[in-house]
Amino acid sequence: MTAKHRHSGTWVFFDVLYEDGSRRSNRKVPAEILGGLDGDEPARKLIESQDEEISKASGQPRPVIASLSRTPLPKAAPRPGSLKAARAR
């Protein structure tokens, strides 16, 4: 069984830290809006617009994003029978 990848090619996942100290993990952003000279800035704009829609629906004020980082990929366990698995023993 293979491990799920957090970056599937069509989506990139971000961890968002807000100024009030709250954190949201694995916010999905389409991969096609990222890259180029703007880097991850389009992701911030998209997540801010999503937060704005959520705040309108909930009646709560929109939190301000303090930092935005890509969710790290988990390290895959070595496959049985591989050289890395033999070294781990």
Secondary structure, 3 states (H helix, E strand, C coil): CCCCCCCCCCEEEEEEEECCCCEEEEEEEEHHHCCHHHCCHHHHHHHHHHHHHHHHHHCCCCCCEEEEEECCCCCCCCCCCCHHHHHHC
